[in-house]
Amino acid sequence: MLNNGVSMPALGFGVFQSPPEETAAAVETALKVGYRHVDTAAAYGNERQVGEGIRRAGLDPAEVFLETKVWVSDYGYDQTLHAFEKATRKLGVDRLDLLILHQPAPDRFDRTIAAYRALEKLLADGRVRAIGVSNFRRPHLDELLAATTVVPAVNQIELHPYFSQPDVQRADAEHGILTQAWSPIGGITFYPGWGEERRSVLEDPAIGAIAAGHGRSPAQVMLRWQVQHGRSAIPKSTNPGRILENFSVFDFELTAEEMSRIDALDTGVRNGPDPDIAREVFEMVIPDA
Ligand SMILES: NC(=O)c1ccc[n+]([C@@H]2O[C@H](COP(=O)([O-])OP(=O)(O)OC[C@H]3O[C@@H](n4cnc5c(N)ncnc54)[C@H](OP(=O)(O)O)[C@@H]3O)[C@@H](O)[C@H]2O)c1
């Protein structure tokens, strides 16, 4: 249950880096497996294919909790209202369940606040059912809350056993914001393109031992850890077997000792980009169609 009473499935389906030509099939498979929440973003370039996947699965979009994100280049009051129009047109829906700001972008935080005020307007008009943020740390949350009215429903952050951001989780909890884990099985610690000095959390021996003890996979243990902590998690896969595997985490339980053993793996080292640093990609233009 989100802080405004809207309910959201604990486990959702992510599509970052899912090639557009594979996205519709992956979403269709996920919905047929039982997922009812999809997380995409304007910046992923596959919102259209997410909409296609929902239709292919024969579901009414109202049956799927649809989450997408406004990209930094669309920050601003009017620009963000327009970003909503672009997203809903591509997804083929009239309303979104959750719309979030993708980055805090502290180098232009006045526009971040203007963008969030546009989300508040869309919420008030019933065009979205909930609003939120992503990659916000405590100072970003404090500054946003001081300048706006609606408390974000979610804060989507990099969160897996090697980087669990306890201070951001505490800040979220203090404000009744649900923490949503991106890279919930540590994808960013092993998928290509994000730096060489990384240790794959999927190969962690402690997680491997817990998984063996339950006859489960390391990914299932990490997703179980996420939901058992009451967090939202949005694992991504384009592989039907792994899509099913990642959803099959509601029929076993980790002990308190196992949960603490996984909690103790936090290294405090971020694998993703630092949200405080502006990046060239922030200027990437999101096409109208
Ligand atoms: N807000 C943000 O800034 C932000 C940043 C990153 C991600 N996200 C969101 O969070 C979602 C999930 O994060 P993520 O995609 O970074 O990482 P992830 O879900 O932790 O991991 C995805 C990676 O793991 C592989 N995989 C999936 N299931 C597996 C399994 N059971 N066993 C072994 N490997 C498996 C996938 O490859 P295959 O496809 O080949 O299975 C892919 O390479 C994204 O898709 C996106 O929606 C948001």
The ligand as an SDF file (V2000), in Angstrom:
LIG
                    3D

 48 52  0  0  0  0  0  0  0  0999 V2000
   15.7300    4.5260  -11.7460 N   0  0  0  0  0  0  0  0  0  0  0  0
   16.8910    4.1820  -12.2510 C   0  0  0  0  0  0  0  0  0  0  0  0
   17.8230    4.9960  -12.3690 O   0  0  0  0  0  0  0  0  0  0  0  0
   17.0980    2.7480  -12.6810 C   0  0  0  0  0  0  0  0  0  0  0  0
   18.3920    2.2830  -12.9770 C   0  0  0  0  0  0  0  0  0  0  0  0
   18.5320    0.9320  -13.3470 C   0  0  0  0  0  0  0  0  0  0  0  0
   17.4080    0.1020  -13.3900 C   0  0  0  0  0  0  0  0  0  0  0  0
   16.1530    0.6130  -13.1320 N   0  0  0  0  0  0  0  0  0  0  0  0
   14.9340   -0.2380  -13.1920 C   0  0  0  0  0  0  0  0  0  0  0  0
   15.1480   -1.4050  -12.3920 O   0  0  0  0  0  0  0  0  0  0  0  0
   14.9810   -2.5740  -13.2200 C   0  0  0  0  0  0  0  0  0  0  0  0
   15.8630   -3.6980  -12.7060 C   0  0  0  0  0  0  0  0  0  0  0  0
   17.1990   -3.2910  -12.5880 O   0  0  0  0  0  0  0  0  0  0  0  0
   18.3450   -3.7770  -13.5970 P   0  0  0  0  0  0  0  0  0  0  0  0
   17.7620   -4.1040  -14.9290 O   0  0  0  0  0  0  0  0  0  0  0  0
   19.4020   -2.7240  -13.5260 O   0  0  0  0  0  0  0  0  0  0  0  0
   18.9950   -5.0520  -12.9330 O   0  0  0  0  0  0  0  0  0  0  0  0
   18.4510   -6.4380  -12.3280 P   0  0  0  0  0  0  0  0  0  0  0  0
   17.0060   -6.5920  -12.5370 O   0  0  0  0  0  0  0  0  0  0  0  0
   18.9900   -6.5280  -10.9530 O   0  0  0  0  0  0  0  0  0  0  0  0
   19.2570   -7.4840  -13.2200 O   0  0  0  0  0  0  0  0  0  0  0  0
   19.0090   -7.5850  -14.5930 C   0  0  0  0  0  0  0  0  0  0  0  0
   20.1460   -8.4070  -15.2010 C   0  0  0  0  0  0  0  0  0  0  0  0
   20.1740   -9.7080  -14.6140 O   0  0  0  0  0  0  0  0  0  0  0  0
   19.9260  -10.7310  -15.5800 C   0  0  0  0  0  0  0  0  0  0  0  0
   18.9980  -11.6750  -14.9240 N   0  0  0  0  0  0  0  0  0  0  0  0
   17.6670  -11.5170  -14.7250 C   0  0  0  0  0  0  0  0  0  0  0  0
   17.1630  -12.5250  -13.9850 N   0  0  0  0  0  0  0  0  0  0  0  0
   18.2130  -13.3330  -13.6970 C   0  0  0  0  0  0  0  0  0  0  0  0
   18.3270  -14.5390  -12.9500 C   0  0  0  0  0  0  0  0  0  0  0  0
   17.2550  -15.0840  -12.3720 N   0  0  0  0  0  0  0  0  0  0  0  0
   19.5590  -15.1150  -12.8610 N   0  0  0  0  0  0  0  0  0  0  0  0
   20.6480  -14.5250  -13.4630 C   0  0  0  0  0  0  0  0  0  0  0  0
   20.6020  -13.3730  -14.1720 N   0  0  0  0  0  0  0  0  0  0  0  0
   19.3960  -12.7860  -14.2850 C   0  0  0  0  0  0  0  0  0  0  0  0
   19.3080  -10.0150  -16.7660 C   0  0  0  0  0  0  0  0  0  0  0  0
   19.6620  -10.6520  -17.9950 O   0  0  0  0  0  0  0  0  0  0  0  0
   18.5160  -11.3630  -18.9060 P   0  0  0  0  0  0  0  0  0  0  0  0
   17.5970  -10.3150  -19.4200 O   0  0  0  0  0  0  0  0  0  0  0  0
   19.3290  -12.0060  -19.9960 O   0  0  0  0  0  0  0  0  0  0  0  0
   17.8350  -12.3750  -18.0360 O   0  0  0  0  0  0  0  0  0  0  0  0
   19.9810   -8.6320  -16.6980 C   0  0  0  0  0  0  0  0  0  0  0  0
   21.2690   -8.6590  -17.2680 O   0  0  0  0  0  0  0  0  0  0  0  0
   15.3470   -2.0670  -14.6100 C   0  0  0  0  0  0  0  0  0  0  0  0
   14.9830   -2.9250  -15.6210 O   0  0  0  0  0  0  0  0  0  0  0  0
   14.6280   -0.7230  -14.6080 C   0  0  0  0  0  0  0  0  0  0  0  0
   13.2620   -0.9290  -14.8340 O   0  0  0  0  0  0  0  0  0  0  0  0
   15.9940    1.9090  -12.7770 C   0  0  0  0  0  0  0  0  0  0  0  0
  1  2  1  0
  2  3  2  0
  2  4  1  0
  4  5  1  0
  4 48  2  0
  5  6  2  0
  6  7  1  0
  7  8  2  0
  8  9  1  0
  8 48  1  0
  9 10  1  0
  9 46  1  0
 10 11  1  0
 11 12  1  0
 11 44  1  0
 12 13  1  0
 13 14  1  0
 14 15  2  0
 14 16  1  0
 14 17  1  0
 17 18  1  0
 18 19  2  0
 18 20  1  0
 18 21  1  0
 21 22  1  0
 22 23  1  0
 23 24  1  0
 23 42  1  0
 24 25  1  0
 25 26  1  0
 25 36  1  0
 26 27  1  0
 26 35  1  0
 27 28  2  0
 28 29  1  0
 29 30  1  0
 29 35  2  0
 30 31  1  0
 30 32  2  0
 32 33  1  0
 33 34  2  0
 34 35  1  0
 36 37  1  0
 36 42  1  0
 37 38  1  0
 38 39  2  0
 38 40  1  0
 38 41  1  0
 42 43  1  0
 44 45  1  0
 44 46  1  0
 46 47  1  0
M  CHG  2   8   1  16  -1
M  END
$$$$
